[in-house]
Amino acid sequence: MSKFLEEFDVEEKPFSHLAEQYPNLVIKNTVLERLDTDQQILFCSNNVQIQYDKLCICTGARPKVST
């Protein structure tokens, strides 16, 4: 636990919604080979290097919900 608690809502939306809102920030179906957190660079399998300031990686996973 930490000193601070933060609460936020997560809302599932299709990729197209985010791509329309931020066309220069979203990379779809890219294989990430390596992540250099010190230099803040993503190394992709297609030899593309992407410098980032803030990073959010979404894998498409869904939570396992018990009934």
mmCIF file as Biopython writes it, N, C-alpha, C and O atoms, coordinates in Angstrom:
data_model
#
loop_
_atom_site.group_PDB
_atom_site.id
_atom_site.type_symbol
_atom_site.label_atom_id
_atom_site.label_alt_id
_atom_site.label_comp_id
_atom_site.label_asym_id
_atom_site.label_entity_id
_atom_site.label_seq_id
_atom_site.pdbx_PDB_ins_code
_atom_site.Cartn_x
_atom_site.Cartn_y
_atom_site.Cartn_z
_atom_site.occupancy
_atom_site.B_iso_or_equiv
_atom_site.auth_seq_id
_atom_site.auth_asym_id
_atom_site.pdbx_PDB_model_num
ATOM 1   N N  . MET A ? 1  ? 0.841   -1.180  0.000   1.0 0.0 1  A 1 
ATOM 2   C CA . MET A ? 1  ? 0.000   0.000   0.000   1.0 0.0 1  A 1 
ATOM 3   C C  . MET A ? 1  ? 0.881   1.236   0.000   1.0 0.0 1  A 1 
ATOM 4   O O  . MET A ? 1  ? 2.049   1.202   0.388   1.0 0.0 1  A 1 
ATOM 5   N N  . SER A ? 2  ? 0.301   2.286   -0.432  1.0 0.0 2  A 1 
ATOM 6   C CA . SER A ? 2  ? 1.023   3.558   -0.456  1.0 0.0 2  A 1 
ATOM 7   C C  . SER A ? 2  ? 0.272   4.585   0.380   1.0 0.0 2  A 1 
ATOM 8   O O  . SER A ? 2  ? -0.817  4.320   0.888   1.0 0.0 2  A 1 
ATOM 9   N N  . LYS A ? 3  ? 0.873   5.754   0.510   1.0 0.0 3  A 1 
ATOM 10  C CA . LYS A ? 3  ? 0.226   6.825   1.255   1.0 0.0 3  A 1 
ATOM 11  C C  . LYS A ? 3  ? -1.023  7.322   0.558   1.0 0.0 3  A 1 
ATOM 12  O O  . LYS A ? 3  ? -1.986  7.743   1.199   1.0 0.0 3  A 1 
ATOM 13  N N  . PHE A ? 4  ? -0.994  7.266   -0.761  1.0 0.0 4  A 1 
ATOM 14  C CA . PHE A ? 4  ? -2.072  7.864   -1.541  1.0 0.0 4  A 1 
ATOM 15  C C  . PHE A ? 4  ? -2.901  6.788   -2.226  1.0 0.0 4  A 1 
ATOM 16  O O  . PHE A ? 4  ? -2.363  5.811   -2.749  1.0 0.0 4  A 1 
ATOM 17  N N  . LEU A ? 5  ? -4.178  6.973   -2.218  1.0 0.0 5  A 1 
ATOM 18  C CA . LEU A ? 5  ? -5.075  6.097   -2.946  1.0 0.0 5  A 1 
ATOM 19  C C  . LEU A ? 5  ? -5.663  6.901   -4.092  1.0 0.0 5  A 1 
ATOM 20  O O  . LEU A ? 5  ? -6.030  8.064   -3.927  1.0 0.0 5  A 1 
ATOM 21  N N  . GLU A ? 6  ? -5.748  6.275   -5.240  1.0 0.0 6  A 1 
ATOM 22  C CA . GLU A ? 6  ? -6.291  6.944   -6.398  1.0 0.0 6  A 1 
ATOM 23  C C  . GLU A ? 6  ? -7.353  6.061   -7.003  1.0 0.0 6  A 1 
ATOM 24  O O  . GLU A ? 6  ? -7.192  4.842   -7.069  1.0 0.0 6  A 1 
ATOM 25  N N  . GLU A ? 7  ? -8.420  6.654   -7.436  1.0 0.0 7  A 1 
ATOM 26  C CA . GLU A ? 7  ? -9.502  5.896   -8.032  1.0 0.0 7  A 1 
ATOM 27  C C  . GLU A ? 7  ? -9.775  6.445   -9.416  1.0 0.0 7  A 1 
ATOM 28  O O  . GLU A ? 7  ? -9.796  7.660   -9.612  1.0 0.0 7  A 1 
ATOM 29  N N  . PHE A ? 8  ? -9.985  5.561   -10.375 1.0 0.0 8  A 1 
ATOM 30  C CA . PHE A ? 8  ? -10.327 5.992   -11.721 1.0 0.0 8  A 1 
ATOM 31  C C  . PHE A ? 8  ? -11.208 4.938   -12.367 1.0 0.0 8  A 1 
ATOM 32  O O  . PHE A ? 8  ? -11.166 3.764   -12.002 1.0 0.0 8  A 1 
ATOM 33  N N  . ASP A ? 9  ? -11.994 5.367   -13.318 1.0 0.0 9  A 1 
ATOM 34  C CA . ASP A ? 9  ? -12.889 4.469   -14.034 1.0 0.0 9  A 1 
ATOM 35  C C  . ASP A ? 9  ? -12.227 4.035   -15.332 1.0 0.0 9  A 1 
ATOM 36  O O  . ASP A ? 9  ? -11.570 4.833   -16.002 1.0 0.0 9  A 1 
ATOM 37  N N  . VAL A ? 10 ? -12.401 2.782   -15.677 1.0 0.0 10 A 1 
ATOM 38  C CA . VAL A ? 10 ? -11.889 2.251   -16.935 1.0 0.0 10 A 1 
ATOM 39  C C  . VAL A ? 10 ? -13.082 1.979   -17.826 1.0 0.0 10 A 1 
ATOM 40  O O  . VAL A ? 10 ? -14.046 1.332   -17.417 1.0 0.0 10 A 1 
ATOM 41  N N  . GLU A ? 11 ? -13.008 2.475   -19.037 1.0 0.0 11 A 1 
ATOM 42  C CA . GLU A ? 11 ? -14.101 2.295   -19.982 1.0 0.0 11 A 1 
ATOM 43  C C  . GLU A ? 11 ? -13.551 1.657   -21.253 1.0 0.0 11 A 1 
ATOM 44  O O  . GLU A ? 11 ? -12.599 2.172   -21.839 1.0 0.0 11 A 1 
ATOM 45  N N  . GLU A ? 12 ? -14.129 0.563   -21.679 1.0 0.0 12 A 1 
ATOM 46  C CA . GLU A ? 12 ? -13.673 -0.118  -22.886 1.0 0.0 12 A 1 
ATOM 47  C C  . GLU A ? 12 ? -14.271 0.568   -24.109 1.0 0.0 12 A 1 
ATOM 48  O O  . GLU A ? 12 ? -15.482 0.773   -24.199 1.0 0.0 12 A 1 
ATOM 49  N N  . LYS A ? 13 ? -13.389 0.918   -25.052 1.0 0.0 13 A 1 
ATOM 50  C CA . LYS A ? 13 ? -13.818 1.535   -26.303 1.0 0.0 13 A 1 
ATOM 51  C C  . LYS A ? 13 ? -13.046 0.888   -27.436 1.0 0.0 13 A 1 
ATOM 52  O O  . LYS A ? 13 ? -11.958 0.353   -27.222 1.0 0.0 13 A 1 
ATOM 53  N N  . PRO A ? 14 ? -13.600 0.931   -28.641 1.0 0.0 14 A 1 
ATOM 54  C CA . PRO A ? 14 ? -12.876 0.348   -29.772 1.0 0.0 14 A 1 
ATOM 55  C C  . PRO A ? 14 ? -11.625 1.164   -30.105 1.0 0.0 14 A 1 
ATOM 56  O O  . PRO A ? 14 ? -11.541 2.352   -29.790 1.0 0.0 14 A 1 
ATOM 57  N N  . PHE A ? 15 ? -10.666 0.514   -30.739 1.0 0.0 15 A 1 
ATOM 58  C CA . PHE A ? 15 ? -9.423  1.179   -31.119 1.0 0.0 15 A 1 
ATOM 59  C C  . PHE A ? 15 ? -9.680  2.420   -31.965 1.0 0.0 15 A 1 
ATOM 60  O O  . PHE A ? 15 ? -8.996  3.431   -31.810 1.0 0.0 15 A 1 
ATOM 61  N N  . SER A ? 16 ? -10.652 2.347   -32.850 1.0 0.0 16 A 1 
ATOM 62  C CA . SER A ? 16 ? -10.922 3.459   -33.767 1.0 0.0 16 A 1 
ATOM 63  C C  . SER A ? 16 ? -11.236 4.754   -33.019 1.0 0.0 16 A 1 
ATOM 64  O O  . SER A ? 16 ? -10.914 5.839   -33.502 1.0 0.0 16 A 1 
ATOM 65  N N  . HIS A ? 17 ? -11.857 4.651   -31.855 1.0 0.0 17 A 1 
ATOM 66  C CA . HIS A ? 17 ? -12.183 5.850   -31.075 1.0 0.0 17 A 1 
ATOM 67  C C  . HIS A ? 17 ? -10.909 6.579   -30.636 1.0 0.0 17 A 1 
ATOM 68  O O  . HIS A ? 17 ? -10.815 7.799   -30.772 1.0 0.0 17 A 1 
ATOM 69  N N  . LEU A ? 18 ? -9.955  5.857   -30.126 1.0 0.0 18 A 1 
ATOM 70  C CA . LEU A ? 18 ? -8.705  6.446   -29.674 1.0 0.0 18 A 1 
ATOM 71  C C  . LEU A ? 18 ? -7.859  6.929   -30.856 1.0 0.0 18 A 1 
ATOM 72  O O  . LEU A ? 18 ? -7.230  7.984   -30.781 1.0 0.0 18 A 1 
ATOM 73  N N  . ALA A ? 19 ? -7.844  6.157   -31.943 1.0 0.0 19 A 1 
ATOM 74  C CA . ALA A ? 19 ? -7.069  6.525   -33.127 1.0 0.0 19 A 1 
ATOM 75  C C  . ALA A ? 19 ? -7.577  7.817   -33.748 1.0 0.0 19 A 1 
ATOM 76  O O  . ALA A ? 19 ? -6.784  8.611   -34.254 1.0 0.0 19 A 1 
ATOM 77  N N  . GLU A ? 20 ? -8.878  8.040   -33.717 1.0 0.0 20 A 1 
ATOM 78  C CA . GLU A ? 20 ? -9.446  9.290   -34.249 1.0 0.0 20 A 1 
ATOM 79  C C  . GLU A ? 20 ? -9.077  10.475  -33.361 1.0 0.0 20 A 1 
ATOM 80  O O  . GLU A ? 20 ? -8.794  11.565  -33.859 1.0 0.0 20 A 1 
ATOM 81  N N  . GLN A ? 21 ? -9.080  10.264  -32.072 1.0 0.0 21 A 1 
ATOM 82  C CA . GLN A ? 21 ? -8.802  11.339  -31.128 1.0 0.0 21 A 1 
ATOM 83  C C  . GLN A ? 21 ? -7.312  11.691  -31.089 1.0 0.0 21 A 1 
ATOM 84  O O  . GLN A ? 21 ? -6.958  12.865  -30.978 1.0 0.0 21 A 1 
ATOM 85  N N  . TYR A ? 22 ? -6.443  10.686  -31.180 1.0 0.0 22 A 1 
ATOM 86  C CA . TYR A ? 22 ? -4.992  10.889  -31.106 1.0 0.0 22 A 1 
ATOM 87  C C  . TYR A ? 22 ? -4.299  10.128  -32.233 1.0 0.0 22 A 1 
ATOM 88  O O  . TYR A ? 22 ? -3.663  9.108   -31.969 1.0 0.0 22 A 1 
ATOM 89  N N  . PRO A ? 23 ? -4.399  10.583  -33.464 1.0 0.0 23 A 1 
ATOM 90  C CA . PRO A ? 23 ? -3.851  9.815   -34.586 1.0 0.0 23 A 1 
ATOM 91  C C  . PRO A ? 23 ? -2.330  9.662   -34.555 1.0 0.0 23 A 1 
ATOM 92  O O  . PRO A ? 23 ? -1.799  8.706   -35.120 1.0 0.0 23 A 1 
ATOM 93  N N  . ASN A ? 24 ? -1.632  10.575  -33.914 1.0 0.0 24 A 1 
ATOM 94  C CA . ASN A ? 24 ? -0.172  10.488  -33.889 1.0 0.0 24 A 1 
ATOM 95  C C  . ASN A ? 24 ? 0.358   9.749   -32.663 1.0 0.0 24 A 1 
ATOM 96  O O  . ASN A ? 24 ? 1.572   9.612   -32.516 1.0 0.0 24 A 1 
ATOM 97  N N  . LEU A ? 25 ? -0.502  9.279   -31.793 1.0 0.0 25 A 1 
ATOM 98  C CA . LEU A ? 25 ? -0.053  8.642   -30.566 1.0 0.0 25 A 1 
ATOM 99  C C  . LEU A ? 25 ? -0.316  7.146   -30.499 1.0 0.0 25 A 1 
ATOM 100 O O  . LEU A ? 25 ? 0.225   6.469   -29.625 1.0 0.0 25 A 1 
ATOM 101 N N  . VAL A ? 26 ? -1.117  6.625   -31.383 1.0 0.0 26 A 1 
ATOM 102 C CA . VAL A ? 26 ? -1.559  5.239   -31.265 1.0 0.0 26 A 1 
ATOM 103 C C  . VAL A ? 26 ? -0.865  4.362   -32.299 1.0 0.0 26 A 1 
ATOM 104 O O  . VAL A ? 26 ? -0.814  4.700   -33.482 1.0 0.0 26 A 1 
ATOM 105 N N  . ILE A ? 27 ? -0.339  3.250   -31.848 1.0 0.0 27 A 1 
ATOM 106 C CA . ILE A ? 27 ? 0.285   2.281   -32.736 1.0 0.0 27 A 1 
ATOM 107 C C  . ILE A ? 27 ? -0.442  0.968   -32.529 1.0 0.0 27 A 1 
ATOM 108 O O  . ILE A ? 27 ? -0.461  0.430   -31.422 1.0 0.0 27 A 1 
ATOM 109 N N  . LYS A ? 28 ? -1.032  0.459   -33.577 1.0 0.0 28 A 1 
ATOM 110 C CA . LYS A ? 28 ? -1.821  -0.765  -33.463 1.0 0.0 28 A 1 
ATOM 111 C C  . LYS A ? 28 ? -1.083  -1.927  -34.114 1.0 0.0 28 A 1 
ATOM 112 O O  . LYS A ? 28 ? -0.451  -1.773  -35.159 1.0 0.0 28 A 1 
ATOM 113 N N  . ASN A ? 29 ? -1.173  -3.091  -33.479 1.0 0.0 29 A 1 
ATOM 114 C CA . ASN A ? 29 ? -0.598  -4.331  -33.996 1.0 0.0 29 A 1 
ATOM 115 C C  . ASN A ? 29 ? 0.902   -4.213  -34.248 1.0 0.0 29 A 1 
ATOM 116 O O  . ASN A ? 29 ? 1.403   -4.691  -35.266 1.0 0.0 29 A 1 
ATOM 117 N N  . THR A ? 30 ? 1.601   -3.592  -33.344 1.0 0.0 30 A 1 
ATOM 118 C CA . THR A ? 30 ? 3.049   -3.481  -33.431 1.0 0.0 30 A 1 
ATOM 119 C C  . THR A ? 30 ? 3.673   -4.400  -32.395 1.0 0.0 30 A 1 
ATOM 120 O O  . THR A ? 30 ? 3.256   -4.421  -31.237 1.0 0.0 30 A 1 
ATOM 121 N N  . VAL A ? 31 ? 4.672   -5.156  -32.818 1.0 0.0 31 A 1 
ATOM 122 C CA . VAL A ? 31 ? 5.357   -6.059  -31.909 1.0 0.0 31 A 1 
ATOM 123 C C  . VAL A ? 31 ? 6.515   -5.309  -31.266 1.0 0.0 31 A 1 
ATOM 124 O O  . VAL A ? 31 ? 7.410   -4.813  -31.950 1.0 0.0 31 A 1 
ATOM 125 N N  . LEU A ? 32 ? 6.481   -5.238  -29.967 1.0 0.0 32 A 1 
ATOM 126 C CA . LEU A ? 32 ? 7.522   -4.550  -29.218 1.0 0.0 32 A 1 
ATOM 127 C C  . LEU A ? 32 ? 8.626   -5.542  -28.885 1.0 0.0 32 A 1 
ATOM 128 O O  . LEU A ? 32 ? 8.386   -6.554  -28.227 1.0 0.0 32 A 1 
ATOM 129 N N  . GLU A ? 33 ? 9.829   -5.248  -29.342 1.0 0.0 33 A 1 
ATOM 130 C CA . GLU A ? 33 ? 10.976  -6.126  -29.093 1.0 0.0 33 A 1 
ATOM 131 C C  . GLU A ? 33 ? 11.652  -5.797  -27.769 1.0 0.0 33 A 1 
ATOM 132 O O  . GLU A ? 33 ? 12.026  -6.688  -27.007 1.0 0.0 33 A 1 
ATOM 133 N N  . ARG A ? 34 ? 11.801  -4.501  -27.511 1.0 0.0 34 A 1 
ATOM 134 C CA . ARG A ? 34 ? 12.548  -4.087  -26.328 1.0 0.0 34 A 1 
ATOM 135 C C  . ARG A ? 34 ? 12.075  -2.714  -25.880 1.0 0.0 34 A 1 
ATOM 136 O O  . ARG A ? 34 ? 11.641  -1.898  -26.693 1.0 0.0 34 A 1 
ATOM 137 N N  . LEU A ? 35 ? 12.161  -2.472  -24.592 1.0 0.0 35 A 1 
ATOM 138 C CA . LEU A ? 35 ? 11.775  -1.199  -24.001 1.0 0.0 35 A 1 
ATOM 139 C C  . LEU A ? 35 ? 12.944  -0.688  -23.173 1.0 0.0 35 A 1 
ATOM 140 O O  . LEU A ? 35 ? 13.371  -1.343  -22.223 1.0 0.0 35 A 1 
ATOM 141 N N  . ASP A ? 36 ? 13.460  0.482   -23.533 1.0 0.0 36 A 1 
ATOM 142 C CA . ASP A ? 36 ? 14.545  1.110   -22.786 1.0 0.0 36 A 1 
ATOM 143 C C  . ASP A ? 36 ? 13.937  2.214   -21.930 1.0 0.0 36 A 1 
ATOM 144 O O  . ASP A ? 36 ? 13.676  3.313   -22.421 1.0 0.0 36 A 1 
ATOM 145 N N  . THR A ? 37 ? 13.713  1.926   -20.658 1.0 0.0 37 A 1 
ATOM 146 C CA . THR A ? 37 ? 13.057  2.895   -19.781 1.0 0.0 37 A 1 
ATOM 147 C C  . THR A ? 37 ? 13.975  4.038   -19.372 1.0 0.0 37 A 1 
ATOM 148 O O  . THR A ? 37 ? 13.489  5.114   -19.021 1.0 0.0 37 A 1 
ATOM 149 N N  . ASP A ? 38 ? 15.282  3.835   -19.407 1.0 0.0 38 A 1 
ATOM 150 C CA . ASP A ? 38 ? 16.214  4.912   -19.066 1.0 0.0 38 A 1 
ATOM 151 C C  . ASP A ? 38 ? 16.209  6.003   -20.134 1.0 0.0 38 A 1 
ATOM 152 O O  . ASP A ? 38 ? 16.177  7.191   -19.814 1.0 0.0 38 A 1 
ATOM 153 N N  . GLN A ? 39 ? 16.242  5.596   -21.400 1.0 0.0 39 A 1 
ATOM 154 C CA . GLN A ? 39 ? 16.248  6.560   -22.502 1.0 0.0 39 A 1 
ATOM 155 C C  . GLN A ? 39 ? 14.856  6.816   -23.056 1.0 0.0 39 A 1 
ATOM 156 O O  . GLN A ? 39 ? 14.690  7.660   -23.937 1.0 0.0 39 A 1 
ATOM 157 N N  . GLN A ? 40 ? 13.861  6.107   -22.559 1.0 0.0 40 A 1 
ATOM 158 C CA . GLN A ? 40 ? 12.465  6.211   -22.977 1.0 0.0 40 A 1 
ATOM 159 C C  . GLN A ? 40 ? 12.314  5.981   -24.483 1.0 0.0 40 A 1 
ATOM 160 O O  . GLN A ? 40 ? 11.813  6.836   -25.214 1.0 0.0 40 A 1 
ATOM 161 N N  . ILE A ? 41 ? 12.757  4.817   -24.916 1.0 0.0 41 A 1 
ATOM 162 C CA . ILE A ? 41 ? 12.670  4.435   -26.322 1.0 0.0 41 A 1 
ATOM 163 C C  . ILE A ? 41 ? 12.053  3.044   -26.433 1.0 0.0 41 A 1 
ATOM 164 O O  . ILE A ? 41 ? 12.419  2.134   -25.689 1.0 0.0 41 A 1 
ATOM 165 N N  . LEU A ? 42 ? 11.114  2.886   -27.368 1.0 0.0 42 A 1 
ATOM 166 C CA . LEU A ? 42 ? 10.549  1.589   -27.717 1.0 0.0 42 A 1 
ATOM 167 C C  . LEU A ? 42 ? 11.266  1.081   -28.964 1.0 0.0 42 A 1 
ATOM 168 O O  . LEU A ? 42 ? 11.476  1.836   -29.913 1.0 0.0 42 A 1 
ATOM 169 N N  . PHE A ? 43 ? 11.636  -0.173  -28.963 1.0 0.0 43 A 1 
ATOM 170 C CA . PHE A ? 43 ? 12.247  -0.794  -30.127 1.0 0.0 43 A 1 
ATOM 171 C C  . PHE A ? 43 ? 11.261  -1.815  -30.676 1.0 0.0 43 A 1 
ATOM 172 O O  . PHE A ? 43 ? 10.933  -2.790  -30.001 1.0 0.0 43 A 1 
ATOM 173 N N  . CYS A ? 44 ? 10.788  -1.593  -31.899 1.0 0.0 44 A 1 
ATOM 174 C CA . CYS A ? 44 ? 9.779   -2.453  -32.514 1.0 0.0 44 A 1 
ATOM 175 C C  . CYS A ? 44 ? 10.432  -3.469  -33.439 1.0 0.0 44 A 1 
ATOM 176 O O  . CYS A ? 44 ? 11.573  -3.296  -33.867 1.0 0.0 44 A 1 
ATOM 177 N N  . SER A ? 45 ? 9.692   -4.532  -33.743 1.0 0.0 45 A 1 
ATOM 178 C CA . SER A ? 45 ? 10.214  -5.616  -34.578 1.0 0.0 45 A 1 
ATOM 179 C C  . SER A ? 45 ? 10.463  -5.180  -36.017 1.0 0.0 45 A 1 
ATOM 180 O O  . SER A ? 45 ? 11.238  -5.825  -36.724 1.0 0.0 45 A 1 
ATOM 181 N N  . ASN A ? 46 ? 9.827   -4.102  -36.469 1.0 0.0 46 A 1 
ATOM 182 C CA . ASN A ? 46 ? 10.024  -3.617  -37.840 1.0 0.0 46 A 1 
ATOM 183 C C  . ASN A ? 46 ? 11.147  -2.576  -37.908 1.0 0.0 46 A 1 
ATOM 184 O O  . ASN A ? 46 ? 11.184  -1.762  -38.831 1.0 0.0 46 A 1 
ATOM 185 N N  . ASN A ? 47 ? 12.062  -2.601  -36.929 1.0 0.0 47 A 1 
ATOM 186 C CA . ASN A ? 47 ? 13.228  -1.701  -36.842 1.0 0.0 47 A 1 
ATOM 187 C C  . ASN A ? 47 ? 12.869  -0.235  -36.620 1.0 0.0 47 A 1 
ATOM 188 O O  . ASN A ? 47 ? 13.684  0.648   -36.884 1.0 0.0 47 A 1 
ATOM 189 N N  . VAL A ? 48 ? 11.676  0.027   -36.143 1.0 0.0 48 A 1 
ATOM 190 C CA . VAL A ? 48 ? 11.261  1.397   -35.810 1.0 0.0 48 A 1 
ATOM 191 C C  . VAL A ? 48 ? 11.573  1.647   -34.345 1.0 0.0 48 A 1 
ATOM 192 O O  . VAL A ? 48 ? 11.307  0.804   -33.487 1.0 0.0 48 A 1 
ATOM 193 N N  . GLN A ? 49 ? 12.139  2.815   -34.069 1.0 0.0 49 A 1 
ATOM 194 C CA . GLN A ? 49 ? 12.385  3.240   -32.688 1.0 0.0 49 A 1 
ATOM 195 C C  . GLN A ? 49 ? 11.469  4.416   -32.395 1.0 0.0 49 A 1 
ATOM 196 O O  . GLN A ? 49 ? 11.365  5.353   -33.186 1.0 0.0 49 A 1 
ATOM 197 N N  . ILE A ? 50 ? 10.811  4.354   -31.253 1.0 0.0 50 A 1 
ATOM 198 C CA . ILE A ? 50 ? 9.850   5.393   -30.889 1.0 0.0 50 A 1 
ATOM 199 C C  . ILE A ? 50 ? 10.259  5.988   -29.551 1.0 0.0 50 A 1 
ATOM 200 O O  . ILE A ? 50 ? 10.316  5.291   -28.538 1.0 0.0 50 A 1 
ATOM 201 N N  . GLN A ? 51 ? 10.540  7.271   -29.562 1.0 0.0 51 A 1 
ATOM 202 C CA . GLN A ? 51 ? 10.853  8.006   -28.336 1.0 0.0 51 A 1 
ATOM 203 C C  . GLN A ? 51 ? 9.521   8.395   -27.691 1.0 0.0 51 A 1 
ATOM 204 O O  . GLN A ? 51 ? 8.593   8.815   -28.382 1.0 0.0 51 A 1 
ATOM 205 N N  . TYR A ? 52 ? 9.428   8.255   -26.374 1.0 0.0 52 A 1 
ATOM 206 C CA . TYR A ? 52 ? 8.182   8.594   -25.697 1.0 0.0 52 A 1 
ATOM 207 C C  . TYR A ? 52 ? 8.455   9.436   -24.463 1.0 0.0 52 A 1 
ATOM 208 O O  . TYR A ? 52 ? 9.544   9.409   -23.891 1.0 0.0 52 A 1 
ATOM 209 N N  . ASP A ? 53 ? 7.443   10.175  -24.077 1.0 0.0 53 A 1 
ATOM 210 C CA . ASP A ? 53 ? 7.472   10.938  -22.835 1.0 0.0 53 A 1 
ATOM 211 C C  . ASP A ? 53 ? 6.653   10.198  -21.785 1.0 0.0 53 A 1 
ATOM 212 O O  . ASP A ? 53 ? 7.106   9.984   -20.661 1.0 0.0 53 A 1 
ATOM 213 N N  . LYS A ? 54 ? 5.432   9.810   -22.175 1.0 0.0 54 A 1 
ATOM 214 C CA . LYS A ? 54 ? 4.559   8.991   -21.334 1.0 0.0 54 A 1 
ATOM 215 C C  . LYS A ? 54 ? 4.136   7.798   -22.165 1.0 0.0 54 A 1 
ATOM 216 O O  . LYS A ? 54 ? 3.979   7.907   -23.381 1.0 0.0 54 A 1 
ATOM 217 N N  . LEU A ? 55 ? 3.951   6.659   -21.516 1.0 0.0 55 A 1 
ATOM 218 C CA . LEU A ? 55 ? 3.671   5.434   -22.247 1.0 0.0 55 A 1 
ATOM 219 C C  . LEU A ? 55 ? 2.545   4.650   -21.591 1.0 0.0 55 A 1 
ATOM 220 O O  . LEU A ? 55 ? 2.516   4.471   -20.373 1.0 0.0 55 A 1 
ATOM 221 N N  . CYS A ? 56 ? 1.616   4.186   -22.424 1.0 0.0 56 A 1 
ATOM 222 C CA . CYS A ? 56 ? 0.553   3.292   -21.966 1.0 0.0 56 A 1 
ATOM 223 C C  . CYS A ? 56 ? 0.516   2.124   -22.942 1.0 0.0 56 A 1 
ATOM 224 O O  . CYS A ? 56 ? 0.269   2.318   -24.132 1.0 0.0 56 A 1 
ATOM 225 N N  . ILE A ? 57 ? 0.756   0.921   -22.452 1.0 0.0 57 A 1 
ATOM 226 C CA . ILE A ? 57 ? 0.734   -0.268  -23.304 1.0 0.0 57 A 1 
ATOM 227 C C  . ILE A ? 57 ? -0.561  -1.022  -23.032 1.0 0.0 57 A 1 
ATOM 228 O O  . ILE A ? 57 ? -0.812  -1.447  -21.904 1.0 0.0 57 A 1 
ATOM 229 N N  . CYS A ? 58 ? -1.380  -1.188  -24.065 1.0 0.0 58 A 1 
ATOM 230 C CA . CYS A ? 58 ? -2.643  -1.909  -23.947 1.0 0.0 58 A 1 
ATOM 231 C C  . CYS A ? 58 ? -2.530  -3.195  -24.743 1.0 0.0 58 A 1 
ATOM 232 O O  . CYS A ? 58 ? -2.234  -3.170  -25.938 1.0 0.0 58 A 1 
ATOM 233 N N  . THR A ? 59 ? -2.764  -4.309  -24.087 1.0 0.0 59 A 1 
ATOM 234 C CA . THR A ? 59 ? -2.577  -5.599  -24.736 1.0 0.0 59 A 1 
ATOM 235 C C  . THR A ? 59 ? -3.893  -6.230  -25.202 1.0 0.0 59 A 1 
ATOM 236 O O  . THR A ? 59 ? -3.875  -7.261  -25.875 1.0 0.0 59 A 1 
ATOM 237 N N  . GLY A ? 60 ? -5.003  -5.641  -24.861 1.0 0.0 60 A 1 
ATOM 238 C CA . GLY A ? 60 ? -6.277  -6.215  -25.244 1.0 0.0 60 A 1 
ATOM 239 C C  . GLY A ? 60 ? -6.773  -7.277  -24.280 1.0 0.0 60 A 1 
ATOM 240 O O  . GLY A ? 60 ? -7.773  -7.943  -24.547 1.0 0.0 60 A 1 
ATOM 241 N N  . ALA A ? 61 ? -6.086  -7.437  -23.171 1.0 0.0 61 A 1 
ATOM 242 C CA . ALA A ? 61 ? -6.487  -8.435  -22.185 1.0 0.0 61 A 1 
ATOM 243 C C  . ALA A ? 61 ? -7.807  -8.033  -21.521 1.0 0.0 61 A 1 
ATOM 244 O O  . ALA A ? 61 ? -8.151  -6.854  -21.443 1.0 0.0 61 A 1 
ATOM 245 N N  . ARG A ? 62 ? -8.510  -9.012  -21.063 1.0 0.0 62 A 1 
ATOM 246 C CA . ARG A ? 62 ? -9.766  -8.763  -20.350 1.0 0.0 62 A 1 
ATOM 247 C C  . ARG A ? 62 ? -9.692  -9.452  -18.989 1.0 0.0 62 A 1 
ATOM 248 O O  . ARG A ? 62 ? -9.097  -10.523 -18.871 1.0 0.0 62 A 1 
ATOM 249 N N  . PRO A ? 63 ? -10.276 -8.861  -17.984 1.0 0.0 63 A 1 
ATOM 250 C CA . PRO A ? 63 ? -10.222 -9.479  -16.652 1.0 0.0 63 A 1 
ATOM 251 C C  . PRO A ? 63 ? -11.050 -10.758 -16.606 1.0 0.0 63 A 1 
ATOM 252 O O  . PRO A ? 63 ? -12.065 -10.890 -17.290 1.0 0.0 63 A 1 
ATOM 253 N N  . LYS A ? 64 ? -10.593 -11.689 -15.788 1.0 0.0 64 A 1 
ATOM 254 C CA . LYS A ? 64 ? -11.341 -12.928 -15.562 1.0 0.0 64 A 1 
ATOM 255 C C  . LYS A ? 64 ? -12.385 -12.642 -14.496 1.0 0.0 64 A 1 
ATOM 256 O O  . LYS A ? 64 ? -12.047 -12.320 -13.357 1.0 0.0 64 A 1 
ATOM 257 N N  . VAL A ? 65 ? -13.626 -12.757 -14.860 1.0 0.0 65 A 1 
ATOM 258 C CA . VAL A ? 65 ? -14.724 -12.434 -13.948 1.0 0.0 65 A 1 
ATOM 259 C C  . VAL A ? 65 ? -15.358 -13.738 -13.468 1.0 0.0 65 A 1 
ATOM 260 O O  . VAL A ? 65 ? -15.846 -14.541 -14.263 1.0 0.0 65 A 1 
ATOM 261 N N  . SER A ? 66 ? -15.338 -13.924 -12.171 1.0 0.0 66 A 1 
ATOM 262 C CA . SER A ? 66 ? -15.971 -15.111 -11.591 1.0 0.0 66 A 1 
ATOM 263 C C  . SER A ? 66 ? -17.449 -14.864 -11.374 1.0 0.0 66 A 1 
ATOM 264 O O  . SER A ? 66 ? -17.849 -13.775 -10.962 1.0 0.0 66 A 1 
ATOM 265 N N  . THR A ? 67 ? -18.255 -15.861 -11.647 1.0 0.0 67 A 1 
ATOM 266 C CA . THR A ? 67 ? -19.707 -15.702 -11.449 1.0 0.0 67 A 1 
ATOM 267 C C  . THR A ? 67 ? -20.186 -16.486 -10.274 1.0 0.0 67 A 1 
ATOM 268 O O  . THR A ? 67 ? -21.378 -16.467 -9.964  1.0 0.0 67 A 1 
#
